[in-house]
Amino acid sequence: MENLGAGLAALGVIGPGIGIGILTGMSTSAIGRNPDAAAQIRATFIIGAAFAEGLGVLAVVVGILAIFLGGGQG
């Protein structure tokens, strides 16, 4: 029960995972429609994926900090 907060904080990885999945699907669809713009689409995809992964890593770090710096009674 004492690590419940850490588990809830780690659930923040679900959002970026879904976001990257949607981003990948839409970028491959856009490249399929317009192959000449593949370089621009790929660059935008990489920047968006990096921001989404940053949020996922932040959620994991908060979960780890909640475990080790929880300040519980015991």
C-alpha positions in Angstrom: 0.0 0.0 0.0 2.9 2.3 0.6 4.0 2.2 -3.1 0.5 3.0 -4.4 1.5 6.6 -5.2 4.5 5.5 -7.2 2.3 3.1 -9.2 -0.2 5.9 -9.9 2.6 8.2 -11.0 4.0 5.6 -13.3 0.6 5.4 -15.1 1.6 8.6 -16.7 3.5 6.6 -19.3 0.2 5.5 -20.9 -0.5 8.9 -22.3 2.8 9.3 -24.2 2.6 5.8 -25.4 -0.8 6.4 -27.0 0.4 9.7 -28.3 3.4 8.2 -30.0 1.2 5.5 -31.5 -1.1 8.1 -33.0 1.8 10.2 -34.2 3.4 7.3 -35.9 0.2 6.3 -37.7 -0.5 9.8 -38.9 3.1 10.4 -40.0 3.3 7.2 -42.0 -0.1 8.1 -43.6 1.2 11.5 -44.5 4.3 10.1 -46.0 2.2 7.7 -48.0 0.1 10.5 -49.4 3.0 12.8 -50.1 6.4 11.0 -50.4 8.2 14.2 -51.5 7.6 15.7 -48.0 9.0 12.7 -46.2 12.0 14.6 -44.8 9.9 17.4 -43.3 7.4 14.9 -41.9 10.1 12.7 -40.4 11.8 15.7 -38.7 8.5 16.8 -37.2 7.8 13.3 -36.1 11.1 13.0 -34.3 10.6 16.3 -32.4 7.1 15.3 -31.4 8.2 11.8 -30.3 11.0 13.3 -28.2 8.6 15.6 -26.4 6.1 12.8 -25.7 8.9 10.5 -24.4 10.1 13.3 -22.2 6.8 13.3 -20.5 6.9 9.5 -20.1 10.4 9.7 -18.5 9.2 12.4 -16.2 6.4 10.2 -15.0 8.8 7.3 -14.3 11.1 9.6 -12.4 8.3 10.9 -10.3 7.3 7.3 -9.5 10.9 6.3 -8.5 11.1 9.4 -6.3 7.8 8.5 -4.7 9.3 5.1 -3.8 12.6 6.3 -2.4 11.7 9.7 -1.0 8.2 8.8 0.1 8.7 9.9 3.7 6.4 7.2 5.0 6.0 6.2 8.7 8.1 3.2 9.1 
